[in-house]
């Protein structure tokens, strides 16, 4: 997991946002929710929140959150 987080943080998975809604959702979760839990009570917990928000905004603007199961849709919104 830590290796994937570092790759996402470094932009190695940014192309996922162009592919599909699941890629955007995966990046949003990895850069927002996972980091908040892994790095709890440290500055690192919020280091990639702005990048997660950027991906979530793109997904919502494209309407990818609509028509998803409620839990998936909610995960996009956690980044806001």
C-alpha distance (Angstrom), angle and dihedral (degrees) to the residues before:
residue distance angle dihedral
X1 . . .
X2 3.81 . .
X3 3.80 90.7 .
X4 3.82 91.6 52.6
X5 3.79 90.5 47.1
X6 3.82 91.6 53.4
X7 3.79 91.3 47.8
X8 3.80 91.2 49.5
X9 3.79 91.1 46.5
X10 3.80 90.2 51.1
X11 3.80 92.3 50.9
X12 3.80 96.8 -109.8
X13 3.81 90.9 131.0
X14 3.81 97.9 40.1
X15 3.80 89.9 109.6
X16 3.82 88.0 68.8
X17 3.80 89.1 76.6
X18 3.80 89.8 65.1
X19 3.77 94.6 50.6
X20 3.76 107.7 57.7
X21 3.76 148.5 -42.8
X22 3.82 94.2 -87.4
X23 3.79 90.9 58.6
X24 3.79 91.2 51.3
X25 3.78 91.1 47.2
X26 3.80 92.0 49.2
X27 3.79 91.5 51.6
X28 3.79 92.1 46.5
X29 3.81 91.8 52.0
X30 3.79 94.3 43.7
X31 3.79 95.0 47.8
X32 3.81 97.0 40.0
X33 3.79 116.8 22.8
X34 3.79 100.8 27.2
X35 3.79 94.1 47.5
X36 3.78 92.6 47.3
X37 3.79 88.9 57.9
X38 3.79 100.7 37.2
X39 3.79 94.1 48.4
X40 3.80 98.4 33.4
X41 3.82 114.9 168.6
X42 3.80 93.6 14.0
X43 3.79 133.4 97.6
X44 3.81 88.6 -115.0
X45 3.81 88.7 68.8
X46 3.81 89.0 74.9
X47 3.80 100.5 29.7
X48 3.80 94.7 105.8
X49 3.79 99.9 31.8
X50 3.80 93.4 106.1
X51 3.79 91.2 52.9
X52 3.81 90.2 49.0
X53 3.79 89.2 50.5
X54 3.81 90.5 50.7
X55 3.82 91.0 54.2
X56 3.80 92.5 44.5
X57 3.81 91.4 51.4
X58 3.81 91.4 51.2
X59 3.80 90.6 50.0
X60 3.80 93.8 47.8
X61 3.82 91.5 45.6
X62 3.81 88.8 53.7
X63 3.81 90.0 48.2
X64 3.79 93.3 -119.8
X65 3.78 90.8 137.9
X66 3.80 92.0 61.7
X67 3.76 117.3 90.6
X68 3.79 93.1 17.2
X69 3.76 121.0 122.2
X70 3.80 109.4 -83.7
X71 3.82 94.9 -107.5
X72 3.80 93.1 53.4
X73 3.79 91.8 47.5
X74 3.80 90.3 49.9
X75 3.80 91.8 53.2
X76 3.81 89.9 61.4
X77 3.78 90.1 52.3
X78 3.82 94.3 51.9
X79 3.80 88.2 73.9
X80 3.81 92.5 62.2
